[in-house]
Amino acid sequence: MEKNKLARGVAVVGAGMSKFGSFPEKTSRDLFVEAFQEMKHSVDKELDTRNIEAFYLGNFSSDQFEKQAHLAPIIANWVGLSPIPATRVEDACASGGVALREAVLAIASGMYDVVLVGGLEKMTDLPIDQVTEALGTAADTQFEIPAGFTFPGFYAAMATAYLDEYDATPLAFSHVSIKNHKNGALNDKAQFGQTIAEIMKAKKERAVKKGLPEPTWQTEMDFLTDPKGNPAIAWPLTLFDCSPVSDGGAAVLLVAEEIAHKYSAHPIFVIGSGQASDGALHDRATLSYIPAAQEAAEKAYEMAGKKPTDMDLAEVHDCFTIAEIIATEDLGFFERGEGWKAAMAGKTARDGEHPVNTSGGLKAKGHPVGASGVGQVVEVWKQLRGIAGQRQVPGRPSVALTHNVGGSGQTCVVHIFERRNSDE
């Protein structure tokens, strides 16, 4: 068999997700049931869940966030899938994307024909200082965390390096935030279903109700450049440059290509998969890009037989706005140092030349870390099937990419999906 090729094809025939957000009244089990039920109903043809042969669950740290380890078999049992093999996959914020890759490889190997992939995290039950501590375990806890770093600090260091190397402006980060909130406002599953303009208006109204002077912001950029409305978190990153703490679940059903039409009249095929790793941020030669992302993308493009210019849209890992800009360069959409200019020029908008994060991205849709990579697949599945509603990319897209990063770039996994012409 040729290296870096799947031994047989794999298709996505169903996809669903819970709403992302903060849900103190729900457990992770409740959230996954919502995602699982939506996935079941999304399958065009009858799905007998007894045909599901294995379950891979992306989950970063339920043992810290919920004090519940050994989550995969518990979730499998909760949705009626026992006694199938159930495996939890942990690769920090890339857990969901890596779970998908493991499922793809399991089907391609011939081991299984029908596999469920899940992503799940319940983060908001902890106070924010404990959330920060839990997320910090995805970094190097011997060298980086004792030095005082948190993840906003890591990405602020990357942002500072990028600004210096390419003579860029932090205003580019605000353009990413505005775009992603605009997309998220069209996504009923998004944690932040509001545009920046709507958030700004609400803040002005609250100030007046409290008897305070009405802020003078006239534009979204006025608001985002005012520390009173958008305070610094770790310079140059501000509040609206950061993805939120989130709860949520997502689920996709994968099947072998030769049986895909038994489940769906319009399957979406996985044609490329690449994964790579790297050391911690302190040990890298560069801070202005993520080498593992570039490597994973090259492997995915090679397997798919595609180029960056073939991608009709992409869901990328924008845990911070700088991460989206860097991702667009790592994925080859723009040359090094050109991503910030592309963001400001609107090239990554839904109607731009490289639509990015039509779901709202992690920034607006939310970032329940174990679920984020699978949630990206839900979006591209909808886009390629033409069922994304108001946020549908024009021109009937046929090829899409997902890019899921763990930590500060120690893990990256990239997948490429295709709608085939015979499925019109």
C-alpha positions as CSV (number, residue, x, y, z in Angstrom):
1,M,0.0,0.0,0.0
2,E,1.2,3.5,-0.8
3,K,2.3,5.4,2.3
4,N,0.1,8.2,3.7
5,K,-3.0,6.8,1.9
6,L,-6.1,5.3,3.4
7,A,-6.5,1.6,2.6
8,R,-10.3,2.3,2.0
9,G,-12.5,5.3,1.9
10,V,-14.3,6.8,4.9
11,A,-17.5,9.0,4.9
12,V,-19.4,11.2,7.3
13,V,-23.1,10.3,7.2
14,G,-24.4,12.1,10.3
15,A,-23.4,15.0,12.5
16,G,-24.8,16.8,15.5
17,M,-23.9,19.0,18.4
18,S,-25.4,20.5,21.6
19,K,-25.5,24.2,22.0
20,F,-22.2,25.5,23.3
21,G,-22.2,27.8,26.4
22,S,-22.5,27.7,30.1
23,F,-25.0,25.2,31.5
24,P,-24.9,24.8,35.3
25,E,-28.0,22.7,35.2
26,K,-26.5,20.1,32.8
27,T,-23.8,17.4,33.0
28,S,-21.5,16.4,30.2
29,R,-23.8,13.3,29.8
30,D,-26.8,15.6,29.1
31,L,-24.8,17.6,26.6
32,F,-23.6,14.5,24.7
33,V,-27.2,13.0,24.6
34,E,-28.2,16.3,22.8
35,A,-25.4,15.9,20.3
36,F,-26.0,12.2,19.8
37,Q,-29.7,12.6,19.2
38,E,-29.2,15.4,16.7
39,M,-26.6,13.2,14.9
40,K,-29.1,10.3,14.8
41,H,-31.8,12.5,13.3
42,S,-29.4,13.9,10.7
43,V,-28.8,10.5,9.1
44,D,-30.8,10.6,5.8
45,K,-31.7,6.9,6.0
46,E,-32.6,4.7,8.9
47,L,-29.9,4.3,11.5
48,D,-29.9,1.2,13.8
49,T,-27.5,2.2,16.5
50,R,-26.8,-1.5,17.1
51,N,-24.7,-1.3,14.0
52,I,-22.2,1.1,15.6
53,E,-19.1,-0.9,16.3
54,A,-16.8,1.4,18.2
55,F,-16.7,4.8,19.9
56,Y,-13.9,7.3,20.2
57,L,-14.4,10.2,22.5
58,G,-12.3,13.3,22.4
59,N,-12.1,14.7,26.0
60,F,-9.3,16.7,27.5
61,S,-9.9,16.6,31.3
62,S,-13.2,15.5,32.6
63,D,-11.2,14.2,35.6
64,Q,-10.3,17.8,36.5
65,F,-13.4,19.7,35.3
66,E,-16.0,17.2,36.6
67,K,-14.0,14.8,38.8
68,Q,-15.0,12.0,36.5
69,A,-12.4,9.9,34.8
70,H,-13.0,6.9,32.6
71,L,-15.5,8.9,30.6
72,A,-15.8,7.1,27.3
73,P,-17.5,3.9,28.5
74,I,-19.8,5.9,30.7
75,I,-20.9,8.1,27.8
76,A,-21.2,5.0,25.5
77,N,-23.5,3.3,28.1
78,W,-25.5,6.5,28.6
79,V,-26.5,6.6,24.9
80,G,-27.1,2.8,24.8
81,L,-24.0,1.6,23.0
82,S,-22.6,-0.8,25.5
83,P,-20.7,-3.2,25.1
84,I,-18.9,-1.8,22.1
85,P,-15.2,-0.6,22.6
86,A,-15.2,2.9,23.9
87,T,-12.0,4.9,24.0
88,R,-11.2,8.3,25.4
89,V,-8.7,10.3,23.4
90,E,-6.7,13.1,25.1
91,D,-4.6,15.5,23.2
92,A,-5.5,18.8,25.0
93,C,-7.6,21.0,22.8
94,A,-7.0,18.8,19.8
95,S,-8.6,15.8,21.5
96,G,-11.7,15.9,19.3
97,G,-9.7,16.1,16.1
98,V,-7.4,13.3,17.1
99,A,-10.4,11.1,18.1
100,L,-11.7,11.6,14.6
101,R,-8.4,10.6,13.1
102,E,-8.3,7.4,15.2
103,A,-11.8,6.5,14.0
104,V,-10.9,7.2,10.4
105,L,-7.8,5.0,10.7
106,A,-9.8,2.2,12.4
107,I,-12.3,2.1,9.5
108,A,-9.6,2.4,6.8
109,S,-7.8,-0.5,8.4
110,G,-10.9,-2.7,8.0
111,M,-11.3,-3.2,11.7
112,Y,-14.7,-1.5,11.7
113,D,-17.4,-0.3,9.2
114,V,-19.4,2.0,11.4
115,V,-17.8,4.2,14.2
116,L,-19.1,7.0,16.3
117,V,-16.8,9.9,17.1
118,G,-17.7,12.3,20.0
119,G,-16.2,15.4,21.5
120,L,-17.1,16.5,25.0
121,E,-16.2,19.0,27.7
122,K,-17.9,20.5,30.7
123,M,-15.7,23.3,31.9
124,T,-17.9,25.9,33.6
125,D,-18.6,24.1,36.9
126,L,-15.2,25.2,38.2
127,P,-14.3,28.7,39.2
128,I,-12.1,30.5,36.7
129,D,-8.8,30.1,38.6
130,Q,-9.3,26.3,38.7
131,V,-10.2,26.3,35.0
132,T,-6.9,28.2,34.3
133,E,-5.1,25.6,36.4
134,A,-6.7,22.7,34.6
135,L,-5.9,24.1,31.2
136,G,-2.3,24.8,32.3
137,T,-1.7,21.1,32.4
138,A,-1.7,21.1,28.6
139,A,1.5,23.1,28.8
140,D,4.9,22.2,30.1
141,T,4.2,22.1,33.9
142,Q,7.9,21.8,34.8
143,F,9.2,24.8,32.9
144,E,6.4,27.0,31.6
145,I,3.7,27.1,34.3
146,P,6.1,27.7,37.2
147,A,7.4,30.7,35.2
148,G,4.0,32.2,35.4
149,F,2.6,31.4,31.9
150,T,-1.1,30.8,31.2
151,F,-2.6,30.2,27.8
152,P,-3.4,33.9,27.2
153,G,0.2,34.5,28.0
154,F,1.5,31.8,25.5
155,Y,-0.6,33.2,22.7
156,A,0.3,36.8,23.7
157,A,3.9,35.8,23.3
158,M,3.2,34.4,19.9
159,A,1.2,37.5,18.9
160,T,4.0,39.8,20.0
161,A,6.5,37.8,18.0
162,Y,4.2,37.9,15.0
163,L,3.6,41.7,15.3
164,D,7.4,42.3,15.5
165,E,8.4,40.0,12.7
166,Y,5.9,41.1,10.2
167,D,5.3,44.8,11.3
168,A,1.6,43.9,11.8
169,T,-1.0,45.8,13.8
170,P,-3.2,44.4,16.6
171,L,-6.1,45.9,14.7
172,A,-6.0,42.8,12.6
173,F,-7.0,40.8,15.6
174,S,-10.1,42.9,16.0
175,H,-11.1,42.2,12.4
176,V,-11.0,38.4,13.2
177,S,-13.2,39.0,16.3
178,I,-15.7,41.1,14.3
179,K,-15.9,38.5,11.5
180,N,-16.3,35.5,13.8
181,H,-19.0,37.1,16.0
182,K,-20.8,38.1,12.8
183,N,-20.8,34.4,11.8
184,G,-21.6,33.2,15.3
185,A,-24.7,35.5,15.3
186,L,-26.1,33.2,12.5
187,N,-25.4,30.0,14.4
188,D,-28.1,28.9,16.9
189,K,-25.6,26.6,18.6
190,A,-23.0,29.4,19.3
191,Q,-22.2,30.5,22.8
192,F,-22.1,34.1,21.6
193,G,-24.9,34.6,19.2
194,Q,-24.3,38.3,18.9
195,T,-22.3,40.5,16.6
196,I,-19.7,42.9,18.2
197,A,-22.1,45.7,17.3
198,E,-24.9,44.1,19.2
199,I,-22.7,43.5,22.2
200,M,-21.5,47.1,22.1
201,K,-25.1,48.4,22.0
202,A,-26.1,46.2,24.9
203,K,-23.1,47.5,27.0
204,K,-24.1,51.1,26.2
205,E,-27.7,50.4,27.3
206,R,-26.6,48.8,30.5
207,A,-24.4,51.8,31.3
208,V,-27.3,54.2,30.9
209,K,-29.6,52.0,33.1
210,K,-27.0,52.2,35.8
211,G,-27.0,55.9,35.6
212,L,-23.5,56.1,34.2
213,P,-22.4,58.3,31.2
214,E,-23.3,56.6,27.9
215,P,-20.1,55.4,26.2
216,T,-19.3,57.3,23.0
217,W,-18.5,54.2,20.8
218,Q,-19.8,54.7,17.3
219,T,-18.3,51.7,15.5
220,E,-17.2,48.2,16.5
221,M,-13.6,49.3,16.2
222,D,-14.2,52.2,18.6
223,F,-15.5,49.6,21.1
224,L,-12.7,47.1,20.6
225,T,-9.9,49.7,20.9
226,D,-11.3,51.1,24.1
227,P,-9.9,49.4,27.2
228,K,-13.1,50.2,29.1
229,G,-15.1,48.1,26.8
230,N,-12.4,45.6,25.8
231,P,-9.8,45.3,28.5
232,A,-6.4,43.8,28.0
233,I,-5.9,40.2,29.1
234,A,-2.3,39.7,28.1
235,W,-1.0,42.4,25.8
236,P,-1.6,42.6,22.9
237,L,-4.6,40.3,23.4
238,T,-7.8,41.7,24.8
239,L,-11.0,40.2,26.1
240,F,-12.5,39.9,22.7
241,D,-9.4,38.2,21.3
242,C,-10.0,35.2,23.6
243,S,-12.3,32.2,23.2
244,P,-14.6,31.6,26.2
245,V,-14.8,28.9,28.8
246,S,-17.5,26.6,27.5
247,D,-19.6,23.4,27.9
248,G,-20.7,21.4,24.9
249,G,-20.7,18.1,23.0
250,A,-20.5,17.1,19.4
251,A,-20.9,13.8,17.5
252,V,-20.3,12.5,14.0
253,L,-20.9,9.1,12.5
254,L,-18.3,7.6,10.2
255,V,-18.8,4.6,7.9
256,A,-16.8,2.8,5.3
257,E,-17.1,4.3,1.8
258,E,-18.7,1.2,0.2
259,I,-21.7,1.3,2.6
260,A,-22.1,5.1,2.9
261,H,-25.1,5.2,0.6
262,K,-26.9,2.8,2.9
263,Y,-27.0,5.6,5.5
264,S,-27.0,8.8,3.4
265,A,-28.0,10.1,0.0
266,H,-25.3,12.7,0.4
267,P,-22.3,11.4,2.3
268,I,-19.3,13.7,2.9
269,F,-16.0,11.9,2.3
270,V,-12.8,12.2,4.4
271,I,-10.1,12.4,1.8
272,G,-7.2,13.7,3.8
273,S,-5.8,13.4,7.4
274,G,-2.6,14.6,8.9
275,Q,-1.3,14.8,12.4
276,A,2.0,16.1,13.8
277,S,3.5,17.0,17.2
278,D,6.1,19.4,18.6
279,G,7.8,20.3,21.9
280,A,6.5,23.0,24.3
281,L,6.5,26.6,23.2
282,H,9.6,27.5,25.2
283,D,11.7,25.0,23.3
284,R,10.8,26.1,19.7
285,A,12.9,28.0,17.2
286,T,9.9,30.2,16.3
287,L,6.9,31.8,18.0
288,S,5.3,33.3,14.9
289,Y,3.9,30.1,13.5
290,I,3.1,26.5,14.5
291,P,5.4,23.9,12.9
292,A,3.2,21.0,13.8
293,A,0.2,22.7,12.0
294,Q,2.3,23.2,8.8
295,E,3.4,19.5,8.9
296,A,-0.1,18.2,9.6
297,A,-1.5,20.3,6.7
298,E,1.2,19.0,4.3
299,K,0.3,15.4,5.1
300,A,-3.4,16.0,4.7
301,Y,-3.0,17.8,1.4
302,E,-0.7,15.0,0.2
303,M,-3.2,12.3,1.1
304,A,-6.1,14.2,-0.4
305,G,-4.3,15.2,-3.6
306,K,-5.3,18.8,-3.0
307,K,-3.7,22.2,-2.6
308,P,-4.6,25.1,-0.3
309,T,-6.3,26.9,-3.2
310,D,-8.7,23.9,-3.5
311,M,-10.2,24.5,-0.1
312,D,-13.7,26.2,-0.4
313,L,-13.8,26.9,3.4
314,A,-12.0,26.0,6.6
315,E,-12.7,25.7,10.3
316,V,-9.5,26.6,12.1
317,H,-8.5,26.6,15.8
318,D,-9.0,30.2,16.8
319,C,-8.6,29.8,20.6
320,F,-7.2,33.4,20.3
321,T,-7.6,35.7,17.3
322,I,-3.9,35.5,16.6
323,A,-4.2,31.8,16.3
324,E,-6.6,32.2,13.3
325,I,-4.2,34.5,11.5
326,I,-1.3,32.1,12.1
327,A,-3.4,29.2,11.0
328,T,-4.2,30.8,7.7
329,E,-0.5,31.0,7.0
330,D,0.3,27.5,8.4
331,L,-2.4,26.0,6.1
332,G,-0.9,27.8,3.0
333,F,-3.9,30.1,2.4
334,F,-1.6,33.1,2.6
335,E,2.2,33.6,2.6
336,R,4.0,34.2,5.9
337,G,3.3,37.6,7.2
338,E,0.3,38.1,4.9
339,G,-2.4,36.6,7.1
340,W,-3.0,39.7,9.1
341,K,-3.4,41.8,6.0
342,A,-5.9,39.2,4.6
343,A,-7.9,39.4,7.8
344,M,-8.2,43.2,7.5
345,A,-9.1,43.0,3.8
346,G,-12.0,40.6,4.5
347,K,-10.4,37.7,2.5
348,T,-11.5,35.2,5.2
349,A,-15.1,36.4,5.4
350,R,-17.9,34.1,4.3
351,D,-18.0,35.7,0.9
352,G,-14.2,36.2,0.7
353,E,-11.6,34.2,-1.2
354,H,-10.8,31.9,1.7
355,P,-13.9,31.6,4.1
356,V,-12.7,30.8,7.6
357,N,-14.7,29.9,10.7
358,T,-18.2,30.3,9.2
359,S,-19.5,28.7,12.4
360,G,-18.2,31.6,14.5
361,G,-15.1,29.6,15.3
362,L,-14.0,28.9,18.9
363,K,-14.1,32.6,19.5
364,A,-17.9,33.0,19.1
365,K,-19.2,29.5,18.8
366,G,-17.4,28.5,22.0
367,H,-14.5,26.3,23.0
368,P,-15.4,23.2,25.1
369,V,-12.0,22.0,24.5
370,G,-12.6,18.2,23.9
371,A,-15.6,19.0,21.7
372,S,-14.1,21.7,19.5
373,G,-12.4,19.5,16.9
374,V,-15.6,17.5,16.4
375,G,-17.7,20.6,16.3
376,Q,-15.6,21.8,13.4
377,V,-16.6,18.7,11.5
378,V,-20.3,19.4,12.2
379,E,-19.9,22.8,10.5
380,V,-18.1,21.6,7.4
381,W,-20.6,18.7,7.0
382,K,-23.4,21.2,7.0
383,Q,-21.6,23.6,4.6
384,L,-20.7,20.9,2.1
385,R,-24.3,19.6,2.2
386,G,-25.6,23.1,1.6
387,I,-27.7,23.1,4.9
388,A,-25.8,25.8,6.8
389,G,-28.7,28.3,6.5
390,Q,-27.9,32.0,6.7
391,R,-24.2,31.4,7.1
392,Q,-24.0,29.1,4.0
393,V,-20.9,29.8,1.9
394,P,-22.0,30.9,-1.6
395,G,-21.2,28.9,-4.6
396,R,-21.9,25.4,-3.3
397,P,-18.6,24.5,-1.7
398,S,-17.2,21.0,-2.4
399,V,-14.0,20.8,-0.4
400,A,-13.4,21.9,3.2
401,L,-10.7,21.6,5.9
402,T,-10.6,21.4,9.7
403,H,-7.6,22.4,11.7
404,N,-7.5,21.5,15.4
405,V,-4.6,22.5,17.7
406,G,-3.6,21.1,21.2
407,G,-1.9,23.3,23.7
408,S,0.3,26.0,22.2
409,G,0.9,23.8,19.1
410,Q,2.3,20.6,20.6
411,T,-0.4,18.7,18.6
412,C,-2.1,19.6,15.4
413,V,-4.5,17.5,13.3
414,V,-5.9,18.5,9.9
415,H,-8.7,16.8,8.0
416,I,-10.0,17.4,4.5
417,F,-13.5,16.6,3.4
418,E,-15.2,16.4,0.0
419,R,-18.6,16.5,-1.5
420,R,-18.6,14.5,-4.7
421,N,-20.4,15.6,-7.9
422,S,-22.4,12.4,-8.0
423,D,-24.0,13.5,-4.7
424,E,-25.6,16.6,-6.2
